[in-house]
Structures are given as C-alpha cells and as structure tokens.
C-alpha cells in the first residue's frame, strides 16, 4: 500500500470479498493472505499494485457498481488491475464497455475464466512483485549450439530433426546457407517445400525497396 | 458484363481442343460464376484463354490467386495464343512488390491490360486508390476455395463491388473438398464471391467423359509387392499412429475428434486438420498433447519415407528422429514422445536396421563388411520393376519401331517429388542390368550409400551430443556455455559427404529435360565403376562426380539433345505437368507413384492430340498406404462433387424464394452492409469519416477487412511502432494467442511495448482469440504450480513492468472491430503521415519495408537485438551475403562484441569440435 511502503508479505484482502462469498479466496493457496478493512480496492498484491474484482454476472445486474468502486479508488496505486471473472456466455458487449472504462480510468483488465485462474493471477502478482522482467526481455546471450536449432526452426515447417540433419550434413550454418538447393534436397526429411522455404529465406533481400 | 458481351462478337481464336473446355469458357464468359472443376482437367488453359479474350485496349482485368510459376505459364500461353492471331494484345503483367515499386505500378495501371497481382498488394492499392476500383473491367480468381469471409480475397471483392457495380467476377477452383467441409459451405462462398451461378465439372460429368473417353490411352497397371520387412515397418507405424490417435482423443475429451481415424491420418492434410481443431484451444492443451500432434506428423512422414527412401536413407532419418527425441539424462519420461516407448517403435527401428545390415543375430554394425548377398542392403521393389519396364520399352522400340507420328520416343518418368526423381535417376545410372534372368539390382549404389552413412554416423553422433546436451547444460548454467569455438582453422576430421550436382532435375528447373542415357553410357565406359563392388574405394566417388558434373553444366554446352534418346524424370507438379506433357510429347509415360490428377492430365493430353500414340505404365505398391491413399483421394473428390451437386440443387430453391433481392449480387452486398450499419449504429455525418492507420503487415490478418466492413476508412501504412493507430494518442499492438506466446518467448513484445510507451500516450496491447474458441476455459493449463513459463506469469510480468500499457481482450476479430470503433469515439482521427514517421531513425526512409521470413531468421540469431537488426538489414543484401561476410565487416555494422558473436555463430563448424 502507498501509506505502508514496507508492504506486507501477504496479499491484503478487503473483508467485503468474504462477506460476498468470493470463491477465489479458496484458490489463493501458494501465497498467504490477510484481511485489511481499510482497503479501497479488493486486493492489494504489491506495494504499488491493487486489484478490483468484478464478476460479469454481477456486473450485468448492477452495472453502476464497478464505476462507484473505481471512483472510490481515486488515483491510488500505480498499477491498478481490474480482475474480471468471465462467468457469462455472452460477454462481448460487457467487455467492450469495460475496456473503454479501463482506458479512461487507468485500469489494466485481466480476464479469468475460472475462480482458480483468478486466484492464480493474484498469487502471481504478489510473488512476482519484486521480479525483474528479464524473463520476457530479449536475450543477448551468445550460446551458439542451442541457438542454431532455434534459428533454423524459425523457417516455417522446419523442425528440430530437420535442423539437426542439416547441420550434421554441412557442419556450419554458413555452409548450409551457401548450399545449393539440390544438396539440401538430398538430406532425409528435407522435401521440396522445405528446401524452397529455406532457400527463399536465405536469398530474399531483407529490404523491399519501392 | 457489357465488355464481355462486346468481346464475344469479336473473332476470338480459342486454343482449347476439347469440347467441354470450350463449353466451360463459353458459360463463364456469358454469365459470371464460380467454376469448380475436377483436378487435372486443364484449368490453366481455360484461364489463359479467358484472359486472352479480354486482352483488348481499354480493359483492365485482374488475375487473383495465381502462384508465381502459374503466372509465368499463363502469361506464356497467352502470348502463344496471341501470336497466332493478329489482334494487338498486351499479355499478362505480373506485379509483386519485390520487383515493382509504387510509382511503376501506378503507371502500369494507367495503361491497363491483364494483371496478375498478389492479393496483399492489390488490397492496399485499392485502398490507397492507386488502382481505382472503377477502372477495373473485371476480376478473375483462381483457387476460389480460399475466399472465406475473413480472407483478403473477400476483402478485395467487397471493395471492388462497393465501388464498381458493372465489372465482372469470374471464379475458378479445382479443389472441390473445401466447398463441402469445415465452415465454408458453397452458399457462403458464393456470397463472398458476389456470385450466384455455380458451374460444376466433375470428371464423371457426361461432357467430360465424352471428350476424354473416345480415345483412351493404353494403360498398363503394375502392382509391386512391398518386402516383408517393409510390411512389418508399415504395420508398426500404423499401430503407433493408432495409439497416438487414441491417446489424443482420450486426453482431449472436450474436443470433437470423431471424424478422425487411421484412414484420415493417412491423408496429407491431416496435420493441418488436427491443428485447425486444436488451434482455438492450443494455448491450453497439455504439453503431452502438443507432443502427440507433432509425433503424428513425424509418423506420417516416416510412413511416406518408408515407401520412397532407400533403406539406408530411411534408417538415417530414423537416426535423426531418435536423436531429437532421446531423453536428456535426468529428465522425466513425460516430456518425450510416447510412441517411442511402444513395442511397435522397437519393431520400426530394428527392422529398419535389419534392412541394411541383414539379420542382426550374430553380426554387429562393425562387422557388417561381410553382409551376405541374400539379405541386407534391401532395395526398393519398384526399382527392379522400373528396370524391367524400361527394358521392355527399349526392346519394343528396337524391334518394332512405332509408326511415325508427332510423338517422341521420349520416356517420361513421373515421381512424387524431386528427391525421388534423383533417387530413381541414380538407380538408372548405377544399376546392374538384367543378366541371365537375374533381375536388375542396385548393389553398387546401395553400398556407396552405406559407406557414406558410415562416414556420416560418427559426425552425427558428435553433433547431436553437442547440440542437445549443450542445450540442456545452458539451461542449468545460464549463459556462456562454450568457449572453444576456435576450430575454424582446423580442417574437419572427415571429408564432407559429397552431394554435389545432379539436381538440375529437381524443382525449379523441372522443365529441363535431362539426358540420362548419355550419362549412363559415359558411366559404363569406366568399367571400374560397375565392377568395383568394394566399399572404401574412392574411385567410385570420384567417377560419379565426373559424370554428375557433366550434367550440372548441361546448359553450358548448348547441345540439343534428341528427344528420342531421353528418359526424362520429373516430379508431379500440379497444373505444370500439362506443360511438361505438351513440351515433351512422350510416347511412353511411367508413373512411378500413383497420382490421380496426373492420370486425368494424361487423358486430357491424349484426347487433345489424336495423332500421338501413348502408353502409360502405372506402378504402385499393392496393399500399402500408397494404394490406400490414392484410392481415398479419388473417393473424397467424388464425394465432394456429389455433395456439391446436391447443395447446388438446394441453393436454387433459396434463390427463387428470396426473389429479386437475391438475384442481384449488388443487393446481397447492400444488405450485408446494411446489417453492419445497424449493428455499428453510426451515421457518418461527421466532417471526417472515421479512419484507422493499419500496418501493411497486418493485411495478412482478417481485421483490416472487418474494420472496413464497419465503415471505417482503412489507411495502409508502413508503421514502425504499433500495428493499428486509431487516434493521435492511441496505438495498438495486436497479438493472437499464438503470436503472444512466441513474442513473449523471444522478448519482442517487451521491446514493442517499450517503443509504444515512448511515442504514444495510450499504448494498448490487444489479445485476440480465435473466433471459434470455446470459452469458459482457463487461459493456461492450471495443473502445475506457479511456473515461470506460464503465459499468465509472463502477462503479469508485463503489466508489472509497464503499468501504463492497457490490455484489450477480444474474443474474435469481429469483436475487435467493434472495440476499435467504440474506443475511437470522441477522439481525433489519426494522422497517417505522422504515424508513419514515428519511431523511425533520423534519415531513415519510411518507404522501406522488410521481408518477414529473413527478418525472423536474423532475429533468432544470438547477439542480434531489436537495436541492431535493422542496421544489418539496411546494410546487407540478404542472409547469404551476411553468412559470407568477414568478422570485421559484420563488426563494422553491429559493433565489436555482437559482430564477433554473429560471425562465430555463422562460421562455427560443429563437426570440428570433439
């Protein structure tokens, strides 16, 4: 919470959720949680992250509810999640309206199709609160042997076994890239289409100049 | 239509020999419609005649959906029709971005003529009015089966019809199955094509039968038996497929797999059809299911290899499959292909070995120098049969020369692919001919293959160990696994297997006949080649290369070969085979593998040229999957036509019931638009029509088409940041679930979010599901505990890293279009000029666009990041050029560190490492 910079190790839960019998609490198992009756949001999952919970079924009956909650939230928190539990079949219209609202009010929508999934999101937010985004950043490490398979399989329809047989025949990527199509065609598993795609990828100019 | 009728009166020379072809042309010229023709009945010819008939000054006709070689051929045959008439024609002009820039296209359009245009180029040209739809005389579509609601082709037709009510639309397809299966039955397709008339031409239609059956070709069917070990392997593979299918059904009970059985698993499109069913839930299926899907593909492939590869090559493929699937030490059984643990798999691998090395009971691989003559080095049964057939033909030519007619004494040998062509040619060059009643055999060739295999195997094991063990160790240790790359100076321990030359047969140059008999003679000169049965004699290899190199430079000699002396080996190549038949005029055709459409092509060829004699030998492996596949392909086409005929009958009732409104394609169109307006609910009274800037690459998806359908103006742009710009501040990056997974994995999404955040006030990430997705399923597989690889976790990390990025969830492209419209309300329209310039480096040309495939390849290389890949693409022509650059040159572009890494990555020789 903003006024408690140290933060808690627990997910803070607005007691209102329990009163309403929110089932997702049953699914928060990997991270401890505690009540905090002073919350404006429903859950606090990090020092600067909170979440409002909305069931679409409820939203359809009480469309004003979520707007009141958002208003009460004001400008608190840096990352504000609107955790939407998709529990109706025809949700397209509701989600469209909520999308617009979320953009105006600086909320990030997360959809969950089951209670378990919603609970998992809250757990994940809490446990990755301090994590660095290295997992989703571009990787710079030059580890050639494993990357060579990745590189070759970036060509459509080329699989791991094809990549392996290509390299085992030509030794290096450079040799493979300079091979004439007929040579590659001799390798087991490399059919005409695959060879064509591969050669096209190697030979096509990077830049299409108009 | 008026143009069409006017042209009808002119004297048009048609080069269509058969009555039914003429009738098809007459029908479709008189009234717009969809022609569905059975495969192999000469569609390209009809198209080129149709186009030729419109090739008059003042006309502009667009041909849509042709592949590049088809374009060439249609162009050529139009030219040859034209040369026989004195009408001035322009011929077919082919447009694709790589060769023709914007200005040039504009100029060409102004001159008019016949154009074959890639749909992605055409749609942007129509939207930017580079090509005004009003100026188009008509559109001819081939592969009409691809025109589904969300396709670019349907989008093009809609733009066309919206602006042009009189131009013609004529659609063709020689693929009836898609019109009867899946989500696109005939009547829907007709609606998207803005057509109401359908012409069905199955092979069994009376007119076709009459044209083709009055002079039949002589066909000799040869059933070849597969060997016992091949049968064992085939049965074992089928068993594995069956187990995989059962497992797939068991573990995905929510998905409807009913129509799948072992027979459908033999069809070529099977993998695609599994993926189509599973795609909507692909992000949720378990790892095991994904594994099984890829296993099924593998199994299907080896089933095919079993009948086409020689025994040594087959075993080599199995080696590679086994290597990529071998469990890494310490990993659990679960991650690996379940079929490998079946007894049947064991049969596959051991029998494949026995085919080479003979019975393994008392011999090991190392002792196999003493392979007994009777067993081991099994040859494909078709080989000796082929030798017999060719022998028979030669005898006949020698003893009873046929009465001269316009056919050549050429023997045309048709195989399923370039690889088989090569193998068959090798066989014909190297076989020991029939002697003393002993059938022809290929011992020398097989021994040579075995020798090459033995040289290859140790290397392979070494590389395999490096690639896969390494992969695993890097996971554990993190980065910088290997430091000893400096083996460049050292020559590889083993001489590289020579596989040069001889490939002129394959693919690209498939129309160049190859002189086999000549080479065969030159091979026989060197007695050593034939007699030297000993492995390990390098002379063999050397001799072969001399012979093969002669072929390689065949064009350099400019020698005209007499067609009478030739055996021409070609792969089946769809409609291009018609051309091969016309050019070669063979007297004998040997179909090495069955292919239903080729049989028709032969019928058409035969009936078109009454004065050419023709004999067809037709080989297949009896009671094998090859035979089964052939039969079911024939049956499926027939069934499809039967169903289409029924649907056509029903459709007519619908049309008459609906009366006038349905009769007119324009009305159908207007009605579609009307309902859209009712749903969208906006009357365009605003001073400016609503506008969206769309990245050119996005025209592969269906969203631009749907946005257009909602009356938004689409401005195609080359965007550097984002995919869609819907207001001056709102920028959207669209990701389908599949894209989302892959762009999380390679980190692209992180970078894209960074740049969006830098340039736009409201950056948005659109996560778009497939429209057929069944809801109420969790986004991810919930069985495991919180894992760092889950999609959910990555999404959480992204929102934590970029709190300002908002997420749009959309259940389908349709929903997305509505959301865009909603979000745009009360916002200014985006400025395309500004949108294009955003994110560009100083002085960078906005008109550059990049080829996607090489870009993906480049970006998957180590040390290539979003920061330096563009420099490389601008400085270097293509990937091959990059691979041949020196370390210094690469460093000059991307810097010292990255340059060295890229260079080493490209040049590292994996065989050099011990």
Interface residues (C-beta under 8 A of the other chain):
Chain A: X30 X46 X49 X78 X79 X80 X81 X86 X89 X91 X92 X95 X96 X97 X99 X100 X102 X103 X106 X107 X108 X109 X110 X111 X112 X113 X114 X116 X117 X120 X121 X123 X124 X125 X127 X128 X129 X131 X133 X135 X136 X137 X138 X139 X140 X141 X142 X143 X144 X145 X146 X147 X148 X149 X150 X151 X154 X155 X156 X159 X160 X161 X164 X165 X167 X168 X169 X170 X171 X172 X173 X174 X175 X177 X178 X180 X181 X182 X183 X185 X186 X188 X189 X190 X191 X192 X195 X196 X197 X200 X201 X202 X203 X204 X205 X206 X207 X208 X209 X210
Chain B: X97 X98 X101 X102 X103 X294 X298 X301 X305 X309 X313 X314 X316 X317 X320 X321 X323 X324 X417 X418 X419 X422 X456 X459 X460 X463 X464 X466 X467 X470 X471 X474 X478 X479 X480 X481 X482 X485 X492 X496 X497 X499 X500 X501 X502 X503 X504 X506 X507 X508 X571 X744 X746 X747 X748 X749 X750 X751 X762 X764 X775 X776 X777 X778 X779 X780 X782 X785 X786 X788 X790 X792 X793 X794 X795 X796 X797 X798 X799 X800 X801 X803 X804 X805 X806 X807 X808 X809 X810 X811 X815 X818 X819 X822 X823 X847 X848 X849 X850 X851 X853 X854 X855 X856 X857 X858 X859 X860 X861 X862 X863 X865 X866 X872 X873 X874 X876 X877 X878 X879 X880 X883 X884 X901 X904 X905 X906 X907 X908 X909 X910 X911 X912
